[in-house]
């Protein structure tokens, strides 16, 4: 680590996964940049059942604690000087939030921040657009999580993010699967109901944003990267090939239809598929497909989606500079 860098750790605890980034933040003329030291993701399904019960289950809390304990050990052995942990949709919705906070405090030594949907959207935008050519903006960044979907529009000028609008919608790959897409594979009635729900929520969100000015659509998070892996016909998950790949909108629709029509056993056999996404990827891909359709109706010139491996986790790390 150089004299001009700061080693930080960021933890993003979502509805489906908990992720760790240890990185050096390097100061630069165009703003701070990250040099990765360690990235890790585990699917713990913290939000399992929250949509129906309103509470985090003991099993989900235990799975999350086990991952967090390992992350804490990695942080303490890596010379990290600043830590930030954010919790998103599942904890926002949980009646027993204090149980989660106490578990994190006793394990990590820091309280988690239960961030709002707007904060989540802004952090996703910050973590995503720093690597993009600002002349290709304005950008629309979509982050499809387990329990919520964040959409943010804006630009980046002289290293400064300029957000023009942000919305957080209570729909995600876990929520839509638990609520509607329960069958294996879901029949037409379930798929149609899921599409109608996604379309209604996404339309209301996009109506609040200056979408007509957008020139580049960027998708982040596990749903988007798994769709990209399928579109690229990867034989195994390869983050270096997925990161900043450009996937045609036609391929997004094709992959979504494939995931929704395949049995769980078929999806599980795909070598790029993380085991923790097998049962929810169809719902996530459906949301992305519907979003692409709605954006294209407003901006017909958009014919592709840029898929980024960097998102809210990177935004959290950059915020510690």
C-alpha positions in Angstrom: 0.0 0.0 0.0 1.5 3.4 -1.0 1.8 6.5 1.2 -1.0 8.1 -0.8 -3.6 5.4 -0.4 -6.0 4.3 2.3 -7.0 0.7 2.9 -10.7 0.4 3.5 -13.3 -2.3 3.7 -16.9 -2.2 2.6 -19.7 -4.7 3.3 -22.9 -4.8 1.4 -25.6 -6.9 3.1 -28.6 -7.3 0.8 -31.7 -9.5 0.7 -29.9 -12.4 -1.1 -26.1 -12.0 -0.6 -23.5 -10.4 1.6 -20.4 -9.1 -0.1 -17.0 -7.8 1.0 -14.6 -5.5 -0.7 -11.2 -4.7 0.8 -9.5 -2.1 -1.4 -6.9 0.7 -1.4 -8.4 4.1 -2.2 -6.0 6.1 -4.4 -6.4 9.8 -4.8 -6.4 11.1 -8.4 -7.1 14.2 -10.4 -10.4 12.8 -11.7 -11.4 11.6 -8.2 -10.5 8.7 -6.0 -10.1 5.2 -7.5 -10.1 1.7 -6.1 -7.4 -0.9 -6.3 -8.9 -4.2 -5.2 -7.2 -6.2 -2.5 -10.0 -8.8 -1.9 -13.6 -9.3 -3.1 -15.9 -12.0 -1.9 -19.6 -12.8 -2.1 -21.7 -15.3 -0.3 -25.4 -16.0 -0.8 -27.0 -16.1 2.7 -30.6 -15.2 1.8 -31.0 -12.8 4.8 -34.4 -11.7 3.4 -35.8 -15.2 3.1 -39.5 -15.0 4.0 -39.4 -11.3 5.0 -41.9 -10.4 2.4 -44.4 -12.8 3.9 -43.5 -12.7 7.7 -42.1 -9.2 8.1 -39.2 -10.5 10.1 -35.7 -11.9 9.7 -35.6 -15.7 10.5 -33.2 -17.1 13.0 -31.7 -19.4 10.3 -31.1 -16.4 8.0 -29.5 -14.4 10.8 -27.2 -17.4 11.6 -26.2 -17.8 7.9 -25.4 -14.1 7.7 -23.4 -14.2 11.0 -21.2 -17.0 9.8 -20.2 -15.1 6.6 -19.8 -11.8 8.6 -17.5 -13.6 11.1 -15.2 -14.7 8.2 -15.3 -11.2 6.7 -14.4 -9.7 10.0 -11.3 -11.9 10.3 -10.2 -10.9 6.7 -10.6 -7.3 7.5 -8.6 -7.5 10.7 -5.7 -9.3 9.0 -5.5 -6.9 6.1 -4.5 -3.6 7.7 -7.9 -1.9 7.0 -8.2 1.5 8.7 -11.8 2.4 7.8 -14.9 0.1 7.5 -18.4 0.8 6.3 -21.2 -1.8 6.3 -24.6 -1.1 4.7 -27.8 -3.1 4.9 -30.5 -2.7 2.4 -34.0 -3.9 1.6 -34.4 -7.0 3.8 -33.4 -5.1 7.0 -35.5 -2.0 6.1 -38.6 -4.3 6.0 -37.8 -6.4 9.1 -39.7 -6.0 12.4 -36.7 -7.5 14.3 -34.1 -5.1 12.9 -32.5 -4.7 16.3 -31.5 -8.4 16.4 -29.6 -7.9 13.2 -27.9 -4.7 14.4 -26.8 -6.4 17.7 -25.4 -9.4 15.7 -23.4 -7.1 13.5 -22.2 -5.0 16.4 -21.0 -8.0 18.4 -19.2 -9.5 15.4 -17.8 -6.7 13.3 -17.4 -4.1 16.1 -19.3 -1.5 14.1 -23.0 -0.9 13.7 -24.4 -1.5 10.2 -26.0 1.4 8.4 -29.6 0.6 7.3 -29.6 2.9 4.3 -32.6 4.2 2.5 -33.5 3.3 -1.1 -32.3 6.7 -2.3 -29.0 6.3 -0.5 -28.6 2.8 -2.0 -29.3 4.2 -5.5 -26.7 7.0 -5.1 -24.1 4.7 -3.8 -24.7 2.3 -6.7 -24.3 5.1 -9.2 -21.1 6.3 -7.6 -19.6 2.8 -7.6 -20.6 2.2 -11.2 -19.9 5.3 -13.4 -16.4 6.2 -12.3 -15.0 3.8 -15.0 -17.3 4.9 -17.7 -16.5 7.6 -20.3 -18.5 10.6 -19.2 -19.1 11.6 -22.8 -21.2 8.5 -23.2 -23.7 9.7 -20.6 -26.1 10.7 -19.2 -26.4 7.2 -17.7 -29.3 5.2 -16.3 -28.0 2.7 -13.7 -30.2 -0.1 -12.6 -29.4 -2.3 -9.6 -31.7 -5.3 -9.2 -31.3 -6.7 -5.8 -33.1 -9.5 -3.9 -35.8 -7.3 -2.3 -35.6 -4.0 -4.1 -34.6 -2.4 -7.4 -32.8 0.9 -7.6 -32.8 3.1 -10.7 -30.7 6.3 -10.9 -30.0 8.7 -13.7 -27.2 11.2 -14.0 -23.8 12.1 -15.3 -20.2 12.5 -14.2 -18.2 15.6 -14.9 -14.7 16.4 -13.8 -14.8 13.5 -11.3 -18.1 14.6 -9.7 -21.3 12.6 -9.9 -24.3 14.7 -11.0 -27.5 12.7 -10.1 -30.6 13.9 -11.9 -33.0 11.4 -10.3 -33.2 8.2 -8.2 -36.0 5.8 -7.2 -36.1 2.6 -5.1 -38.8 0.1 -5.9 -39.9 -2.8 -3.7 -39.3 -5.5 -6.2 -36.4 -7.8 -6.6 -35.4 -11.3 -7.6 -36.2 -12.9 -4.2 -39.4 -10.9 -3.6 -40.9 -11.6 -7.0 -40.0 -15.3 -6.8 -41.4 -15.8 -3.3 -44.6 -13.8 -4.1 -45.4 -15.0 -7.7 -42.9 -17.3 -9.4 -43.2 -20.3 -7.1 -43.5 -23.1 -9.7 -40.6 -25.0 -11.4 -40.7 -23.7 -14.0 -43.4 -21.0 -13.6 -46.3 -21.5 -15.9 -47.6 -18.8 -18.2 -50.0 -17.5 -15.6 -47.3 -16.9 -13.1 -45.0 -15.3 -15.7 -47.7 -13.0 -16.9 -48.6 -11.9 -13.3 -44.9 -11.3 -12.6 -44.5 -9.2 -15.7 -47.6 -7.2 -15.0 -46.4 -6.4 -11.5 -42.8 -5.6 -12.6 -44.1 -3.4 -15.5 -46.4 -1.4 -13.2 -43.7 -0.7 -10.6 -41.0 0.0 -13.1 -43.3 2.3 -15.1 -44.1 4.3 -12.0 -40.4 4.6 -11.2 -39.3 5.6 -14.7 -42.0 8.2 -14.9 -40.2 10.0 -12.0 -36.9 10.2 -13.9 -35.6 12.2 -16.8 -35.2 9.0 -18.9 -35.5 10.7 -22.3 -32.1 12.3 -21.8 -30.3 9.0 -21.1 -27.8 7.7 -23.6 -26.3 4.7 -21.9 -28.1 2.0 -19.9 -25.9 0.3 -17.2 -27.0 -2.8 -15.2 -25.2 -4.0 -12.1 -25.5 -6.7 -9.4 -25.8 -10.5 -9.6 -28.9 -10.7 -11.8 -27.2 -8.5 -14.5 -23.9 -10.3 -14.4 -25.5 -13.7 -14.6 -27.6 -12.6 -17.6 -24.4 -11.4 -19.2 -22.6 -14.7 -18.5 -25.4 -16.5 -20.3 -25.5 -14.0 -23.2 -21.8 -14.3 -23.6 -22.1 -18.1 -23.6 -19.5 -18.5 -20.9 -18.6 -22.0 -19.8 -17.7 -20.7 -16.3 -18.2 -17.4 -14.5 -15.5 -15.0 -15.6 -15.8 -11.5 -14.0 -13.1 -10.1 -16.3 -15.2 -10.9 -19.4 -18.4 -9.8 -17.9 -17.2 -6.5 -16.5 -18.2 -3.6 -18.9 -19.5 -6.1 -21.5 -22.2 -4.8 -23.8 -25.2 -7.1 -24.2 -27.8 -6.4 -26.8 -31.3 -5.8 -25.6 -32.4 -8.8 -27.8 -30.1 -11.0 -25.8 -31.4 -9.7 -22.5 -34.9 -10.8 -23.6 -33.7 -14.1 -24.9 -31.8 -15.0 -21.7 -34.7 -13.9 -19.6 -37.0 -16.3 -21.5 -34.5 -19.1 -21.2 -34.1 -18.7 -17.4 -37.9 -18.5 -16.9 -38.5 -21.6 -19.0 -35.8 -23.8 -17.6 -36.2 -26.2 -14.6 -34.1 -25.5 -11.5 -32.0 -28.6 -12.2 -31.1 -27.2 -15.7 -30.2 -23.8 -14.3 -28.1 -25.4 -11.5 -26.1 -27.3 -14.1 -25.0 -24.1 -15.8 -21.4 -23.7 -14.8 -21.5 -19.9 -14.6 -24.5 -20.0 -12.3 -23.9 -19.3 -8.6 -25.8 -21.9 -6.5 -27.5 -19.2 -4.5 -29.0 -17.6 -7.6 -30.5 -20.8 -9.2 -34.0 -20.4 -7.8 -34.3 -16.6 -8.2 -32.5 -15.8 -11.4 -35.6 -16.1 -13.5 -37.4 -13.4 -11.5 -34.4 -11.1 -11.7 -34.0 -11.6 -15.4 -37.7 -10.9 -15.9 -37.3 -7.6 -14.1 -34.3 -6.6 -16.2 -36.1 -7.6 -19.4 -39.2 -5.5 -18.5 -37.0 -2.5 -17.6 -35.1 -2.7 -20.9 -38.5 -2.7 -22.8 -39.7 0.3 -20.9 -36.5 2.2 -21.4 -36.4 1.5 -25.1 -40.0 2.8 -25.4 -38.7 6.1 -24.1 -35.3 6.1 -25.8 -35.4 3.9 -28.9 -31.7 4.5 -29.7 -30.7 2.3 -26.7 -30.0 -1.1 -28.2 -27.6 -2.6 -25.6 -27.0 -2.8 -21.9 -23.5 -2.3 -20.3 -23.0 -4.7 -17.5 -20.7 -3.7 -14.6 -19.2 -5.8 -11.8 -18.9 -2.6 -9.8 -21.8 -1.2 -7.9 -22.9 -0.2 -4.4 -20.0 -2.1 -2.8 -17.5 0.1 -4.7 -19.6 3.2 -3.9 -19.4 2.3 -0.2 -15.6 1.9 -0.4 -15.2 5.2 -2.3 -17.2 7.0 0.4 -14.5 6.2 2.9 -11.9 8.2 1.1 
